[in-house]
Amino acid sequence: MVGLANNSSLDFIVGAVREIKGTVVLIRLFENTTQLVHFFKGKKYSGVIIGSYVGIIRGQYTIVGKVEKEYAYDQLRDSSTQEFRKDRFVREIEVKIIGSFKGNDYKSGMVAFPQIFNNVVLLSESQKEKILIGKEDGKDTGSIRIPPVIIGKVWPDGINFNLKWYKLFNSHIAIFGNTGSGKSNTLAKMYHELFKLSFRENLLDFGESKFVLLDFNGEYIGRKTITENKKIYNLSTNKKQEMEINQENTYLNIPEKRFWDKDMLSVLFGATDQTQQPFLNRVINYYFKDEVVFKSNLSRYIAEAFSNVYIVSNNNSLDLFKQVLKLLGLRNVDVSDWIENSLYNKTNDSFYSKNFLEGWKKNNQDIYYWNPDEELLKKEKKKVLHNLDEKNFELENPMKSLQIASYLKMIYELRQHEVQYDHIAPLLHRIESRVNDFSKVFKIASGDGEIFDSTVNVVSFKNVNQDMKMMIPMVIAKLTYEMNREQNSNRNRIFNLIIDEAHNILSDSSSRESEKWKDYRLEVFEEIIKEGRKFGYYLTISSQRPADISATIVSQIHNYFIHRVVNDNDLRLLDKTMSSLDNVSKESIPNLAPGQAILTGVLFDLPIIIQVDQLNSSVAPNSENIPLLDIWKLK
């Protein structure tokens, strides 16, 4: 191997140390160092350029420095003479010490320190590989060899980059880059290579671990995209599109036990703290406790509500009761003639009917008035209960059940004069407006089973409206995080939630939603990013606008893949949150070529630029630009 520190005859010497300023070393290069590639004693060496690595020989150490600056040093130091001569200027570089070799072993950090006049040498490919990729951890894996995951080549050296997947995928990961920079390909390449180890090469068993990819634009729903061993959930709130897509897996099954969380439901329906949230809590506690089965008791609940409507005459109560019957597909007359014929008199707050109703008082104008009569009401209530018992209620939709329960509870509390209708009505309207959308994407499942039963799952929001695009990811994250936290006490599973176009759901500057909803949404994801590691729950986020994402979330990421980013706000955020980036890497971000990414974070001792391999079109996400010349035909 090239580079035994005590035998400089084996090294390609390219310069000498001229000045030392702390960890920054100034090196004067010889004239033989201007080539991009050098060959010495039958070996190939890369030339000295910004971002490359050189060695400084001192005794038994080869001290490694990263080139951060290059300039021409004027030996005359005479500004009055402006003549440019080759013998007047010498080439010098500024390097930062990052580690040292002792023999063949590399250690990062300040292991040894150079001296002036120490020889500077080029490093071999194998030495650079140890610097960039590092050695294996040396943990005992018996006779099992950890299979590599190659996602690209180190730039500019061209060394295959072996991702330490056994450390990367139990960390929070962020992939940032502008449109067209290659971030979707990087996300897909990482997981494609990982899944290939299990599904194609049979070298890995994921056990009970789960991967869930939230796909906002339908880029990952191709049959072979990333992997063909996946389950796709094609969610839709658009009836026309819902008919066009495969009807299989168009719903998410939410465990019944998890769905009735009062805090989450309060936020989903924007319940105010003082009046609406307590009301919603009372609805849940009364109708949806574990021991109460709403559907089996519904006839009794409706009969009670009927009685409450006529105990205290109230037009709002009557309207709510009629809406309950409508939701259940019942005609008023099939339940009670009273409901079919009752009209409200605002003057004296009472019900009347233009048609004959048995037991109601008739006046001179052939109008029948309801005078509260306890025995008559009991008789009619019994008749209502009998009519309802003959009906078969379809209540598969939990939102519909909540809507009916809210109306029934409101009828009771209006009778008791416990609430004012105007205070609760906005909540009822929000439940009514969102129940249809929820019913198209959620189904309630008995018990407490997992939402996702496959190892790899893709949830597509391509055909989902904007409001639901905000809600569904939050519901998925909250429920899966809670379940993984409870079920992973043996630490035998990993849950990876992968969010493409993450600014859609992790933004802290949205003006389309209430502050209460935005705070709750961010709290869910911020808790995951802060505490998820303890429970084996990790996020992978990809975004073209990192500045739009909550700074708390970005700062808690463990490992970053940074593609080309040019926006000043995005660059400032990256500068503030990623202390491991050196000046050369920071300045490179706006100039990265498509597919190039800077890797930095806890997994990487120093920032690395790699060129990510382009995936085959059959497994790549559908994120390419539309070819214009295929549409605009040249004549």
ChimeraX attribute file (.defattr): number of C-alpha atoms within 10 A of each C-alpha:
attribute: neighborCount
match mode: 1-to-1
recipient: residues
	/A:1	11
	/A:2	19
	/A:3	25
	/A:4	18
	/A:5	22
	/A:6	16
	/A:7	12
	/A:8	15
	/A:9	11
	/A:10	15
	/A:11	22
	/A:12	22
	/A:13	20
	/A:14	21
	/A:15	24
	/A:16	21
	/A:17	22
	/A:18	16
	/A:19	16
	/A:20	16
	/A:21	8
	/A:22	9
	/A:23	13
	/A:24	17
	/A:25	23
	/A:26	20
	/A:27	26
	/A:28	21
	/A:29	21
	/A:30	15
	/A:31	11
	/A:32	10
	/A:33	17
	/A:34	14
	/A:35	12
	/A:36	10
	/A:37	11
	/A:38	17
	/A:39	11
	/A:40	10
	/A:41	9
	/A:42	7
	/A:43	12
	/A:44	13
	/A:45	18
	/A:46	20
	/A:47	21
	/A:48	22
	/A:49	19
	/A:50	15
	/A:51	20
	/A:52	19
	/A:53	26
	/A:54	26
	/A:55	29
	/A:56	30
	/A:57	30
	/A:58	18
	/A:59	14
	/A:60	14
	/A:61	25
	/A:62	29
	/A:63	29
	/A:64	33
	/A:65	23
	/A:66	24
	/A:67	23
	/A:68	19
	/A:69	16
	/A:70	16
	/A:71	11
	/A:72	12
	/A:73	14
	/A:74	14
	/A:75	10
	/A:76	10
	/A:77	10
	/A:78	9
	/A:79	8
	/A:80	6
	/A:81	8
	/A:82	7
	/A:83	9
	/A:84	9
	/A:85	7
	/A:86	7
	/A:87	9
	/A:88	13
	/A:89	15
	/A:90	15
	/A:91	17
	/A:92	20
	/A:93	23
	/A:94	20
	/A:95	24
	/A:96	19
	/A:97	25
	/A:98	20
	/A:99	22
	/A:100	25
	/A:101	25
	/A:102	18
	/A:103	14
	/A:104	16
	/A:105	12
	/A:106	21
	/A:107	18
	/A:108	16
	/A:109	13
	/A:110	13
	/A:111	15
	/A:112	18
	/A:113	19
	/A:114	21
	/A:115	15
	/A:116	13
	/A:117	16
	/A:118	17
	/A:119	22
	/A:120	27
	/A:121	24
	/A:122	26
	/A:123	25
	/A:124	20
	/A:125	18
	/A:126	14
	/A:127	21
	/A:128	20
	/A:129	18
	/A:130	16
	/A:131	22
	/A:132	20
	/A:133	20
	/A:134	17
	/A:135	12
	/A:136	9
	/A:137	7
	/A:138	6
	/A:139	6
	/A:140	7
	/A:141	8
	/A:142	6
	/A:143	6
	/A:144	7
	/A:145	8
	/A:146	13
	/A:147	14
	/A:148	15
	/A:149	21
	/A:150	18
	/A:151	23
	/A:152	23
	/A:153	18
	/A:154	23
	/A:155	19
	/A:156	14
	/A:157	16
	/A:158	13
	/A:159	17
	/A:160	17
	/A:161	22
	/A:162	18
	/A:163	18
	/A:164	19
	/A:165	18
	/A:166	13
	/A:167	10
	/A:168	16
	/A:169	19
	/A:170	17
	/A:171	22
	/A:172	26
	/A:173	23
	/A:174	23
	/A:175	26
	/A:176	28
	/A:177	27
	/A:178	20
	/A:179	18
	/A:180	17
	/A:181	21
	/A:182	26
	/A:183	27
	/A:184	26
	/A:185	24
	/A:186	26
	/A:187	23
	/A:188	20
	/A:189	25
	/A:190	20
	/A:191	18
	/A:192	22
	/A:193	19
	/A:194	23
	/A:195	23
	/A:196	17
	/A:197	17
	/A:198	14
	/A:199	15
	/A:200	12
	/A:201	9
	/A:202	10
	/A:203	13
	/A:204	15
	/A:205	11
	/A:206	14
	/A:207	10
	/A:208	12
	/A:209	17
	/A:210	19
	/A:211	20
	/A:212	24
	/A:213	19
	/A:214	24
	/A:215	22
	/A:216	21
	/A:217	16
	/A:218	18
	/A:219	17
	/A:220	26
	/A:221	23
	/A:222	16
	/A:223	14
	/A:224	16
	/A:225	21
	/A:226	27
	/A:227	23
	/A:228	15
	/A:229	18
	/A:230	18
	/A:231	19
	/A:232	21
	/A:233	23
	/A:234	25
	/A:235	24
	/A:236	23
	/A:237	20
	/A:238	13
	/A:239	10
	/A:240	10
	/A:241	14
	/A:242	17
	/A:243	10
	/A:244	8
	/A:245	13
	/A:246	11
	/A:247	12
	/A:248	9
	/A:249	14
	/A:250	20
	/A:251	19
	/A:252	20
	/A:253	17
	/A:254	23
	/A:255	18
	/A:256	18
	/A:257	16
	/A:258	19
	/A:259	17
	/A:260	18
	/A:261	13
	/A:262	18
	/A:263	13
	/A:264	19
	/A:265	19
	/A:266	20
	/A:267	19
	/A:268	18
	/A:269	21
	/A:270	19
	/A:271	24
	/A:272	18
	/A:273	11
	/A:274	9
	/A:275	14
	/A:276	21
	/A:277	21
	/A:278	15
	/A:279	22
	/A:280	25
	/A:281	16
	/A:282	15
	/A:283	21
	/A:284	19
	/A:285	14
	/A:286	13
	/A:287	22
	/A:288	18
	/A:289	13
	/A:290	11
	/A:291	7
	/A:292	12
	/A:293	11
	/A:294	18
	/A:295	15
	/A:296	10
	/A:297	11
	/A:298	19
	/A:299	21
	/A:300	17
	/A:301	18
	/A:302	22
	/A:303	22
	/A:304	18
	/A:305	25
	/A:306	27
	/A:307	21
	/A:308	23
	/A:309	24
	/A:310	22
	/A:311	16
	/A:312	19
	/A:313	21
	/A:314	20
	/A:315	18
	/A:316	16
	/A:317	25
	/A:318	22
	/A:319	14
	/A:320	20
	/A:321	24
	/A:322	19
	/A:323	17
	/A:324	22
	/A:325	16
	/A:326	12
	/A:327	16
	/A:328	17
	/A:329	11
	/A:330	16
	/A:331	13
	/A:332	17
	/A:333	11
	/A:334	14
	/A:335	22
	/A:336	18
	/A:337	16
	/A:338	22
	/A:339	20
	/A:340	15
	/A:341	16
	/A:342	20
	/A:343	16
	/A:344	17
	/A:345	14
	/A:346	10
	/A:347	6
	/A:348	8
	/A:349	12
	/A:350	19
	/A:351	25
	/A:352	21
	/A:353	21
	/A:354	14
	/A:355	15
	/A:356	16
	/A:357	17
	/A:358	11
	/A:359	13
	/A:360	19
	/A:361	15
	/A:362	17
	/A:363	9
	/A:364	6
	/A:365	7
	/A:366	12
	/A:367	14
	/A:368	21
	/A:369	22
	/A:370	18
	/A:371	16
	/A:372	15
	/A:373	12
	/A:374	11
	/A:375	9
	/A:376	13
	/A:377	17
	/A:378	13
	/A:379	10
	/A:380	18
	/A:381	21
	/A:382	15
	/A:383	15
	/A:384	22
	/A:385	20
	/A:386	15
	/A:387	15
	/A:388	20
	/A:389	13
	/A:390	9
	/A:391	13
	/A:392	10
	/A:393	16
	/A:394	12
	/A:395	14
	/A:396	14
	/A:397	17
	/A:398	20
	/A:399	22
	/A:400	22
	/A:401	21
	/A:402	22
	/A:403	22
	/A:404	24
	/A:405	23
	/A:406	24
	/A:407	22
	/A:408	23
	/A:409	21
	/A:410	26
	/A:411	27
	/A:412	21
	/A:413	17
	/A:414	19
	/A:415	20
	/A:416	12
	/A:417	11
	/A:418	10
	/A:419	16
	/A:420	12
	/A:421	16
	/A:422	8
	/A:423	13
	/A:424	19
	/A:425	15
	/A:426	16
	/A:427	22
	/A:428	21
	/A:429	13
	/A:430	15
	/A:431	23
	/A:432	17
	/A:433	12
	/A:434	17
	/A:435	18
	/A:436	14
	/A:437	18
	/A:438	20
	/A:439	17
	/A:440	19
	/A:441	20
	/A:442	19
	/A:443	19
	/A:444	20
	/A:445	20
	/A:446	11
	/A:447	11
	/A:448	13
	/A:449	15
	/A:450	15
	/A:451	15
	/A:452	19
	/A:453	11
	/A:454	17
	/A:455	17
	/A:456	19
	/A:457	21
	/A:458	21
	/A:459	26
	/A:460	23
	/A:461	23
	/A:462	19
	/A:463	20
	/A:464	23
	/A:465	13
	/A:466	12
	/A:467	12
	/A:468	17
	/A:469	17
	/A:470	18
	/A:471	16
	/A:472	21
	/A:473	21
	/A:474	21
	/A:475	18
	/A:476	18
	/A:477	18
	/A:478	19
	/A:479	20
	/A:480	20
	/A:481	23
	/A:482	15
	/A:483	15
	/A:484	21
	/A:485	18
	/A:486	11
	/A:487	13
	/A:488	16
	/A:489	12
	/A:490	8
	/A:491	12
	/A:492	13
	/A:493	17
	/A:494	21
	/A:495	25
	/A:496	20
	/A:497	23
	/A:498	23
	/A:499	24
	/A:500	24
	/A:501	21
	/A:502	24
	/A:503	21
	/A:504	18
	/A:505	24
	/A:506	27
	/A:507	19
	/A:508	18
	/A:509	14
	/A:510	14
	/A:511	8
	/A:512	8
	/A:513	12
	/A:514	11
	/A:515	13
	/A:516	13
	/A:517	18
	/A:518	20
	/A:519	12
	/A:520	16
	/A:521	25
	/A:522	20
	/A:523	13
	/A:524	16
	/A:525	22
	/A:526	19
	/A:527	13
	/A:528	22
	/A:529	22
	/A:530	15
	/A:531	14
	/A:532	21
	/A:533	16
	/A:534	13
	/A:535	22
	/A:536	21
	/A:537	27
	/A:538	26
	/A:539	25
	/A:540	21
	/A:541	26
	/A:542	24
	/A:543	23
	/A:544	24
	/A:545	21
	/A:546	29
	/A:547	21
	/A:548	20
	/A:549	21
	/A:550	18
	/A:551	18
	/A:552	15
	/A:553	21
	/A:554	24
	/A:555	15
	/A:556	15
	/A:557	22
	/A:558	19
	/A:559	21
	/A:560	26
	/A:561	23
	/A:562	25
	/A:563	31
	/A:564	25
	/A:565	23
	/A:566	14
	/A:567	14
	/A:568	11
	/A:569	14
	/A:570	19
	/A:571	18
	/A:572	12
	/A:573	17
	/A:574	23
	/A:575	15
	/A:576	12
	/A:577	16
	/A:578	19
	/A:579	11
	/A:580	15
	/A:581	20
	/A:582	15
	/A:583	11
	/A:584	15
	/A:585	21
	/A:586	16
	/A:587	12
	/A:588	17
	/A:589	21
	/A:590	17
	/A:591	12
	/A:592	21
	/A:593	15
	/A:594	17
	/A:595	21
	/A:596	26
	/A:597	31
	/A:598	24
	/A:599	20
	/A:600	23
	/A:601	18
	/A:602	14
	/A:603	18
	/A:604	17
	/A:605	17
	/A:606	19
	/A:607	22
	/A:608	19
	/A:609	25
	/A:610	24
	/A:611	23
	/A:612	23
	/A:613	16
	/A:614	15
	/A:615	17
	/A:616	12
	/A:617	11
	/A:618	13
	/A:619	19
	/A:620	24
	/A:621	22
	/A:622	17
	/A:623	15
	/A:624	14
	/A:625	8
	/A:626	8
	/A:627	8
	/A:628	8
	/A:629	8
	/A:630	8
	/A:631	8
	/A:632	8
	/A:633	7
	/A:634	6
	/A:635	3
